[in-house]
Amino acid sequence: MKNILKTTFIALLILSVGSCSDEYFDVNTPSGTAQEELIRASDLMAPVILRTIQGQYSAELTFGNYAQNFVGQGGTAAGETSAASLWSNIYLYALPNLKVIKEKAAAANATHYGAVADILTAINLGIATDTWDNIPYREATQGEVNLFPAFDSQESIYNDIFSLLDNAIAALQAPDTSDLSLGSEDLIYGGDTDKWLRAAYTLKARYQLHLVNTGKVSANDVLNTVVNGFTSNDDDFQMSYNERTINPWYAQEIVARNTGNFHNDLASQLVSSMNGDYYPFQSGLLDIDPRLPRFGTTDAGSTEWKGFVSGGGGVSPDGTPGNARFVEGGYYTDIDSPIMIISYAEALFIKAEAAFLANGGTTTSMGSNATAYDAYLAGIAASMDKYDVDGTNYLADNAIAVGAANLMLHHIMKEKYIHNFLNPESFVDHRRYNFSDDVFTGLTIREEEDSSGEYAGQWFRRASYPSTELNRNRENVEANQQTPVTPVWWDALY
């Protein structure tokens, strides 16, 4: 990993990104690097947050296709990926600069600043290990001291994630008497450390949930954590863009389509989960999930929504052409739209799933307790509020309001999947339940014209390491490389 930054210089990429303060919209992009001793921790925080968000977007460009939120133009299914852009965001820009922020925060005894750096480190490690399994961490930011860092196991990385989040929680619960405090450079919460504290708990619950099927964490552990997490949509961990630094989904899906360039279209798995195909509405008051127009639109304003079959060559499930596209001005596809990492509604679905499992629920069992059912309904309500639609009829429809006695895991996971549109966490959920159509109603593997392809008929479960890393750190990469259909550690233990 020779491309990891030397400790003497720091990559300072302060872009004109969305912020709690307009001053960050007016910062130009410096060239080259800056000397570490001349950089303040506050100079690095905004670029690190930006790179963390951009990494999530770059991961979802492929993983959203794997999870069938969308397909490539013409219905194409994504093949093997190395997620090279995610690797660059994490290892070139996020982790090295977070290390410096931590050092400067420690020198100033700025415990809250250091806690936020720990949370951001945990987020970057989480998306990295869920993408590649074993990854470099302990030796990854040593610069010239170690140009060939060893890889750490996913199990050890998860232990590090929990340690980072626990340390952040302890620090944020205690007073900080230093002169260094978060301000407008905090592009997520504008310096509100109470929200950072709730974010740490919610992220911890998410990562704990990843391990429930392994037996390393219990569903009750998740419930004990998430109770301290987000309390409203105002807590959502997301960053908005602006007209100067435009939302990348807007650029990829709207600008590209309007200029005749490659774009993506909505997959049938998402659309059929929202248009009544998989869950027929029973009240007569609904034709579609009211959130669907916040994500997409149909050709020529058709009232019949037809998503594209993954790998199906442009057809919808009934064999006719698909017609569902990303909508201009949508929640995630406007010029200044946000990119979300984790939200209050997801926290409620985490609670619902954990309570369902703690009550003895399985992938096919029916019925649960009031805790699971109430969290399920509350998650839907929070999602409707977030996407600014009226969910009254939806929540009252018997296809949704099934009652605690009839609640099944697929109800919870369907709603989480819809809410987490364009969030790589959905790919984690699919792997946690082995792409089961008992859990994800209607889910089928991508179709392939060339059925003799090397991985035909197999679900992709991880990224391969980028070729740049293979060239620079070959011995360690080759020692950890697996096929893209090999489960990651927590997936293999399912």
C-alpha positions in Angstrom: 0.0 0.0 0.0 2.6 2.5 -1.1 -0.1 5.0 -1.9 -1.0 5.6 1.7 0.0 9.1 2.6 3.2 9.8 4.4 2.9 11.1 7.9 4.6 14.4 6.9 2.0 15.5 4.5 -1.8 15.3 4.5 -4.1 15.2 1.5 -6.3 18.3 2.0 -9.3 18.1 -0.3 -11.7 20.7 1.1 -14.3 20.7 -1.7 -17.3 23.0 -1.9 -19.7 20.4 -0.4 -23.0 20.7 1.3 -22.6 21.9 4.8 -24.4 23.3 7.9 -22.6 26.5 7.0 -22.4 28.1 3.6 -18.7 29.0 4.1 -17.8 25.5 3.0 -19.6 26.1 -0.3 -17.0 28.7 -1.2 -13.7 26.8 -0.6 -11.6 26.0 -3.7 -9.9 22.7 -4.2 -6.2 23.0 -3.3 -3.7 21.1 -5.4 -1.1 18.7 -3.9 -0.7 18.3 -0.2 -0.2 20.4 2.9 2.3 20.0 5.6 0.8 18.3 8.6 2.0 20.8 11.2 0.3 23.6 9.3 -3.1 21.9 9.2 -5.7 22.2 11.9 -8.0 19.3 12.8 -10.9 21.5 11.7 -9.3 21.8 8.2 -9.4 18.1 7.8 -12.9 17.3 9.2 -15.0 18.5 6.3 -12.9 16.7 3.6 -13.0 13.5 5.7 -16.8 13.6 6.0 -17.0 14.3 2.2 -14.8 11.3 1.4 -16.8 9.1 3.8 -20.0 10.1 2.0 -18.5 9.7 -1.4 -17.3 6.3 -0.5 -20.8 5.2 0.3 -22.0 6.5 -3.0 -19.2 4.7 -4.9 -20.0 1.4 -3.2 -23.7 1.7 -3.9 -23.1 2.2 -7.6 -22.4 -1.6 -7.8 -24.1 -2.9 -4.6 -27.4 -1.2 -5.5 -27.3 -3.3 -8.7 -26.5 -6.5 -6.7 -29.4 -5.7 -4.3 -31.6 -4.9 -7.3 -32.5 -1.3 -6.4 -31.6 -0.6 -10.0 -30.2 -2.2 -13.1 -27.8 -0.8 -15.7 -29.2 0.9 -18.7 -31.1 -1.6 -20.8 -31.6 -3.9 -17.8 -28.0 -5.0 -17.3 -26.8 -6.7 -14.2 -23.5 -5.7 -12.6 -20.6 -8.2 -12.7 -17.6 -8.6 -10.5 -16.4 -5.4 -8.9 -13.2 -4.3 -7.1 -14.9 -1.2 -5.6 -11.7 0.7 -6.4 -13.2 4.2 -5.8 -14.3 3.1 -2.4 -10.8 1.8 -1.6 -9.3 5.2 -2.7 -11.7 7.2 -0.6 -11.0 5.2 2.5 -7.3 4.5 2.2 -6.0 7.6 0.4 -8.2 10.2 2.1 -10.3 9.1 5.0 -8.2 6.9 7.3 -4.9 8.9 7.0 -6.6 12.2 7.7 -8.6 10.7 10.5 -5.4 9.5 12.1 -4.1 13.1 12.1 -7.4 14.5 13.4 -7.1 12.0 16.3 -3.5 13.0 17.0 -4.3 16.7 17.0 -7.4 16.2 19.1 -5.4 14.2 21.6 -2.8 16.9 21.8 -5.5 19.5 22.5 -7.4 17.2 24.9 -10.4 17.7 22.6 -12.2 14.5 23.5 -15.4 15.3 21.6 -13.5 16.0 18.4 -11.6 12.7 18.9 -14.9 10.9 19.4 -16.3 12.1 16.1 -13.1 11.0 14.4 -13.6 7.5 16.0 -17.1 7.3 14.7 -16.0 8.3 11.2 -13.2 5.7 11.4 -15.8 3.0 12.4 -18.0 3.9 9.5 -15.1 3.7 7.0 -13.9 0.4 8.5 -17.5 -0.9 8.4 -18.1 -0.3 4.7 -14.6 -1.5 3.9 -14.7 -4.9 5.8 -18.3 -5.5 4.6 -17.0 -5.0 1.0 -13.7 -6.9 1.1 -13.8 -9.0 4.3 -10.2 -8.9 5.5 -8.6 -5.4 5.1 -5.5 -3.5 6.3 -6.1 -1.3 9.3 -3.5 -1.5 12.1 -0.7 -1.1 9.7 -2.6 0.9 7.0 -1.6 4.5 7.8 2.1 4.1 8.6 3.4 5.6 5.4 7.0 4.9 4.6 7.4 3.0 7.9 5.5 0.2 6.4 4.7 0.1 2.7 3.3 -3.4 2.7 0.7 -3.5 5.5 -0.7 -6.8 6.7 -4.4 -7.5 6.5 -6.6 -7.8 9.6 -9.4 -10.4 9.8 -13.0 -9.2 9.6 -13.6 -10.6 13.0 -10.9 -8.4 14.4 -12.1 -5.4 12.4 -15.5 -5.8 13.9 -13.9 -5.8 17.4 -12.1 -2.6 16.4 -15.4 -1.0 15.2 -17.1 -1.7 18.5 -14.1 -0.4 20.5 -14.1 2.8 18.5 -17.8 3.3 19.0 -17.7 2.5 22.7 -14.8 4.9 23.1 -16.7 7.6 21.3 -19.8 7.0 23.4 -17.9 7.3 26.6 -16.1 10.5 25.4 -19.3 12.1 24.2 -21.1 11.4 27.5 -18.4 13.2 29.4 -17.7 17.0 29.3 -15.0 18.4 27.0 -13.2 21.3 28.4 -10.8 21.9 25.5 -10.8 24.9 23.2 -11.3 22.8 20.1 -14.9 22.2 19.4 -16.9 21.1 16.3 -18.5 23.8 14.2 -19.4 24.4 10.6 -16.8 22.0 9.4 -19.1 19.2 10.8 -21.1 18.7 7.6 -23.4 16.2 9.3 -24.6 17.8 12.6 -23.0 21.2 12.7 -21.3 20.5 15.9 -24.2 18.9 17.8 -22.4 16.3 19.9 -25.7 14.9 21.3 -26.6 13.8 17.8 -23.2 12.3 17.3 -23.7 10.3 20.5 -27.0 9.0 19.2 -25.4 8.2 15.9 -22.7 6.2 17.6 -25.3 4.0 19.4 -27.3 3.6 16.2 -24.3 2.5 14.2 -23.2 0.1 16.9 -26.7 -1.5 16.8 -26.4 -1.8 13.0 -23.0 -3.6 13.3 -24.2 -5.8 16.1 -27.2 -6.9 14.0 -24.7 -8.0 11.3 -23.3 -10.5 13.8 -26.5 -11.9 15.3 -26.6 -14.9 12.9 -23.0 -15.7 13.9 -23.9 -16.1 17.6 -21.3 -13.5 18.5 -24.0 -11.0 19.5 -27.6 -11.6 20.6 -30.7 -9.9 19.4 -31.2 -8.6 22.9 -27.8 -6.9 22.7 -29.0 -5.0 19.7 -32.2 -3.9 21.5 -30.1 -2.7 24.5 -28.0 -0.6 22.2 -30.6 0.8 19.8 -32.7 2.2 22.6 -30.0 4.9 23.1 -29.9 5.7 19.4 -31.8 8.1 17.1 -35.0 9.6 18.3 -36.4 11.3 15.2 -35.7 12.0 11.5 -33.7 15.1 12.6 -31.0 12.7 13.8 -30.5 11.2 10.3 -26.8 10.8 9.4 -26.7 12.4 5.9 -25.0 15.2 3.9 -26.6 17.4 1.3 -25.0 18.8 -1.8 -25.6 22.1 -3.6 -25.6 23.6 -7.0 -21.8 24.1 -7.0 -21.0 20.5 -5.9 -23.9 18.6 -7.2 -25.3 15.4 -5.9 -23.6 12.4 -7.7 -26.8 10.5 -8.1 -28.3 13.5 -9.9 -25.2 13.6 -12.1 -25.2 9.9 -12.7 -29.0 9.3 -13.3 -30.5 12.6 -14.4 -27.7 14.6 -16.1 -26.3 11.5 -17.8 -29.7 10.3 -19.1 -30.6 13.8 -20.3 -27.4 14.0 -22.3 -27.6 10.5 -23.8 -25.0 8.9 -21.5 -25.0 5.7 -19.5 -27.4 5.7 -16.6 -29.3 3.2 -14.5 -33.0 2.3 -14.3 -35.2 1.0 -11.5 -35.1 -2.7 -11.0 -38.2 -4.9 -10.8 -37.3 -6.1 -7.3 -37.8 -2.6 -6.0 -40.7 -1.6 -8.1 -42.6 -4.9 -7.6 -42.2 -4.4 -3.8 -43.9 -1.0 -4.1 -46.5 -1.2 -6.9 -48.7 -3.9 -5.4 -47.3 -6.9 -7.4 -45.6 -8.6 -4.4 -47.9 -7.1 -1.7 -51.3 -6.4 -3.3 -53.1 -3.5 -1.6 -56.4 -4.4 -0.1 -58.2 -1.2 0.7 -58.8 0.0 -2.8 -57.3 3.4 -1.8 -53.8 2.7 -3.1 -52.2 1.7 -6.4 -48.6 2.2 -5.4 -46.5 2.9 -2.3 -46.6 6.7 -2.0 -42.8 6.7 -1.8 -42.3 5.3 -5.2 -42.7 8.6 -7.1 -40.0 10.1 -4.8 -37.6 7.5 -6.3 -38.8 7.1 -9.8 -41.1 7.9 -12.7 -42.5 6.0 -15.7 -42.1 6.5 -19.4 -44.7 8.9 -20.8 -46.3 9.2 -17.4 -47.7 5.7 -17.5 -49.8 4.7 -14.5 -48.5 1.1 -14.7 -45.1 0.8 -13.0 -42.8 -1.8 -14.6 -39.4 -2.3 -13.2 -36.5 -3.8 -15.2 -35.6 -7.5 -14.6 -32.0 -7.7 -13.5 -30.0 -8.9 -16.5 -33.3 -9.3 -18.5 -32.4 -7.2 -21.5 -34.8 -4.4 -20.8 -38.0 -6.4 -20.0 -40.2 -6.2 -17.0 -41.5 -9.3 -15.1 -44.4 -9.8 -17.5 -42.1 -9.8 -20.5 -43.1 -6.3 -21.7 -40.5 -3.5 -21.8 -39.6 -1.9 -18.4 -40.6 1.7 -18.0 -39.4 2.8 -14.5 -36.6 5.4 -14.4 -35.0 7.6 -11.8 -37.1 10.7 -11.3 -35.6 14.2 -11.7 -36.2 16.1 -8.6 -36.5 12.9 -6.5 -35.4 12.7 -2.9 -32.0 11.4 -3.9 -31.8 12.7 -7.5 -32.1 16.4 -7.2 -29.1 18.7 -7.7 -28.8 19.3 -3.9 -30.1 16.0 -2.6 -28.5 14.3 0.4 -26.7 11.0 0.6 -27.7 9.1 3.7 -25.6 6.7 5.7 -28.0 5.7 8.5 -31.4 7.0 9.6 -34.0 7.0 12.4 -36.3 4.8 10.3 -33.5 2.3 9.8 -33.0 2.3 13.6 -36.6 1.4 14.0 -36.4 -1.4 11.5 -33.3 -2.6 13.3 -35.3 -2.6 16.5 -38.2 -4.5 14.8 -35.9 -7.2 13.4 -34.0 -7.6 16.6 -37.2 -7.9 18.6 -38.7 -10.3 16.1 -35.6 -12.5 16.4 -35.4 -12.2 20.2 -38.9 -13.4 20.4 -37.9 -16.6 18.6 -38.8 -15.5 15.1 -37.2 -17.2 12.1 -37.1 -16.5 8.4 -40.5 -18.3 7.9 -42.2 -18.0 11.3 -45.4 -15.9 11.8 -46.2 -13.8 14.7 -44.2 -11.7 17.2 -44.6 -9.3 20.1 -45.8 -5.8 20.4 -42.2 -4.4 20.5 -41.4 -5.8 17.0 -44.7 -4.8 15.5 -44.8 -1.3 16.9 -41.3 -0.6 15.8 -42.2 -1.9 12.3 -45.1 0.5 12.0 -43.1 3.3 13.5 -40.3 2.7 11.0 -42.8 3.0 8.1 -44.2 6.2 9.5 -40.8 7.7 9.9 -39.9 6.7 6.4 -43.1 8.3 5.0 -42.3 11.5 7.0 -38.7 11.5 5.7 -39.7 11.2 2.1 -42.5 13.8 2.7 -45.4 11.8 1.6 -48.8 10.9 3.2 -48.5 7.4 4.5 -52.0 7.3 6.2 -53.7 5.0 3.7 -50.5 2.8 3.3 -50.2 2.2 7.1 -53.9 1.4 7.3 -53.9 -1.1 4.4 -54.2 -4.7 5.5 -51.2 -5.6 3.3 -49.2 -3.5 5.7 -51.1 -3.5 8.9 -51.0 -7.2 9.4 -51.1 -7.2 13.2 -48.5 -8.6 15.6 -49.9 -12.1 15.3 -49.3 -12.2 11.5 -46.0 -10.3 11.4 -43.3 -12.1 9.4 -39.6 -11.2 8.9 -40.3 -10.4 5.2 -42.6 -7.6 6.2 -39.9 -5.9 8.2 -37.1 -6.5 5.7 -39.3 -5.3 2.8 -39.9 -2.0 4.5 -36.3 -1.6 5.5 -35.2 -2.4 1.9 -37.6 0.3 0.5 -36.6 2.9 3.0 -32.9 2.3 2.5 -33.1 2.9 -1.3 -29.6 3.7 -2.6 -27.9 2.6 0.6 -25.3 -0.2 0.5 -26.7 -1.6 3.8 -29.3 -3.4 1.7 -26.5 -5.5 0.2 -25.5 -6.5 3.7 -29.1 -7.5 4.5 -29.3 -9.6 1.4 -26.2 -11.5 2.4 -27.2 -11.8 6.0 -30.2 -13.8 4.9 -28.5 -15.6 2.0 -30.6 -13.8 -0.6 -33.6 -15.7 0.6 -36.9 -15.1 -1.1 -38.6 -16.0 2.2 -37.1 -12.8 3.6 -37.0 -10.7 0.4 -40.3 -11.5 -1.4 -39.9 -12.2 -5.1 -36.1 -12.0 -5.1 -34.5 -14.0 -7.9 -30.9 -14.0 -9.1 -29.9 -11.9 -12.1 -30.6 -13.4 -15.5 -27.7 -13.8 -17.8 -27.7 -14.2 -21.6 -24.4 -16.1 -21.3 -25.3 -18.8 -18.8 -21.9 -20.3 -19.0 -20.3 -17.2 -17.4 -17.9 -18.0 -14.6 -20.3 -16.9 -11.8 -23.6 -17.6 -13.5 -26.2 -18.7 -11.1 -24.2 -17.5 -8.1 -24.8 -14.3 -6.0 -22.0 -11.9 -5.7 -21.0 -11.5 -2.0 -17.9 -9.3 -1.9 -15.6 -7.2 -4.0 -12.2 -8.2 -5.2 -9.2 -6.2 -4.0 -8.4 -3.3 -6.5 -5.6 -4.0 -9.0 -3.6 -1.0 -7.7 -3.4 -2.7 -4.3 -2.5 -6.0 -5.9 0.4 -4.3 -7.7 1.7 -2.5 -4.6 1.1 -5.1 -1.9 0.8 -8.3 -3.8 1.9 -10.8 -1.2 -0.7 -9.6 1.4 -3.4 -9.2 -1.2 -3.0 -12.6 -2.6 -3.0 -14.2 0.9 -6.5 -12.7 1.5 -8.0 -12.7 -2.0 -11.2 -14.8 -2.5 -13.6 -15.2 -5.3 -16.4 -12.6 -5.5 -19.0 -15.3 -4.7 -17.2 -16.4 -1.5 -19.0 -15.3 1.7 -17.3 -12.8 4.0 -16.6 -13.9 7.6 -20.0 -13.0 9.1 -21.8 -14.2 6.1 -20.0 -17.6 6.1 -21.0 -18.2 9.7 -24.7 -17.8 8.9 
